[in-house]
């Protein structure tokens, strides 16, 4: 492993990001690993950033590009809110993201999921992948870990879920992706946005379910260290 | 000038070339300026209705080449400069590097830099080795840079870049303090640094650990050369970051006291010093709290010189005198009386 390469490699977020609508709002979920080449630069990063009180965005791709884009959009939305006199809608936020992503598509490498709640449309999820398309979807996934989740969502997502069902679905999905994708890992963060407000949740590694091939440790050294006395040999 | 070598496809092209030849005054030994050629050509193009002429003229223009007497060689069409930083030379450098022409090696700080948040504030630590390729060019450099009375920044990467960027943002923060009349905040420094680094798309090779205490509390951030930032309770950067992170991951906990924090930082930097080739020499520590800051330069010196002459070295304090001989120069010179006055 060439260590010099690591310091110069652009800071990217392998990532798994998910946005899901439910009956009354949206749930956004993400892992927390940021990698520089083969090194995990930040194992507890927060990829769900706030744009306004009621709109959040999940970031994936190049860390620098996505941070700058969300900073600019937060600034534009702030101005827009002042001029409009009321909270911005999710559609406006998503469109601003899309305008920046599309006009600078040659320079930027970032896939974003915009999700939020407003009083006109309720909970909405918009995907803005690489290239700058804008697609409104009932649920959407992004990042390198999303490849492993397309089939899972086709089977597991249904209309009109409750808030808890939706959040459990998101947590399960992110932990499945973490199990299979090397560039995703760490903890699972979720943000629930509805008419009442915003709730942020945090699921550390030990609270996540274990999947196939991630078995409980067997015959691990920890057992030997914790064992009171050596076991007699079986012949 | 190679106008003669241009492809004459149509009679109109020949007319342009004749005009150009006339303009090249044989009495004045000077090449035609590119701008002049352009004006002549565009005049012809604009006066001609046919489209064919235009396309052939563009062929004509492309085949013109100007010799390098002036500094405008190879730039035929003057494109007005677009806004923003021009990355053309960066592309040229990459192309040259692929061909084996390497840029001159510059001074990097191999480095281990760390920061952690403890109960009263922030502690920053750094090693003190600066390298130039495989050579250590400075055994005791300062990597913890001043940003504001309550904010310090450790820098890894190209030494010139870290120095310049931290100096620049430190001045901007000072002006901002005058403007607002308030103590600088760490997020201000963070935003100024990240905007600058993002604008240069990673070519300013500065990886920074920024730490400080302001009215909102203690903060610690890392900034990468491409402009992305992370906010963390403990952070390491530089070539020795993996060694230092290993120490932090095993021993860090929240609510450390000042002495525990300094000890942990020192241990992490030592781990980088001894296990990473790009880091070495001494440990610098900087403790920032709400009350003030303490810059412990060379807090630990685990690499003293092994063999020193106990008598010391005595060097003569002036230039060595090798020979004392006086040669009067008058003997070597012939003096002529009443010569011509000197001409300027």
Contacts between the chains, C-beta under 8 A, distances in Angstrom:
chain1	res1	chain2	res2	distance
A	3	B	239	5.8
A	3	B	242	7.2
A	4	B	239	6.9
A	7	B	156	7.3
A	7	B	157	7.2
A	7	B	207	6.3
A	7	B	237	7.9
A	7	B	238	7.0
A	7	B	239	6.3
A	7	B	241	7.8
A	8	B	202	7.8
A	8	B	205	7.0
A	8	B	225	7.1
A	10	B	202	6.2
A	10	B	224	7.7
A	10	B	226	4.6
A	11	B	224	4.4
A	11	B	226	5.9
A	11	B	228	4.4
A	34	B	228	7.9
A	34	B	230	6.8
A	36	B	224	7.3
A	39	B	241	7.9
A	39	B	242	6.7
A	41	B	222	7.7
A	41	B	224	7.5
A	41	B	230	7.0
A	42	B	222	7.8
A	42	B	230	4.5
A	42	B	232	6.5
A	44	B	232	7.5
A	45	B	230	5.9
A	62	B	226	7.1
A	62	B	228	7.5
A	63	B	224	7.4
A	63	B	226	7.6
A	63	B	228	3.5
A	64	B	194	7.9
A	64	B	197	8.0
A	64	B	198	5.6
A	64	B	202	7.9
A	64	B	224	6.9
A	64	B	226	4.1
A	64	B	227	3.9
A	64	B	228	3.8
A	67	B	194	7.5
A	67	B	227	7.3
A	67	B	228	5.5
A	67	B	229	6.7
A	68	B	194	7.9
A	68	B	198	5.4
A	68	B	227	6.5
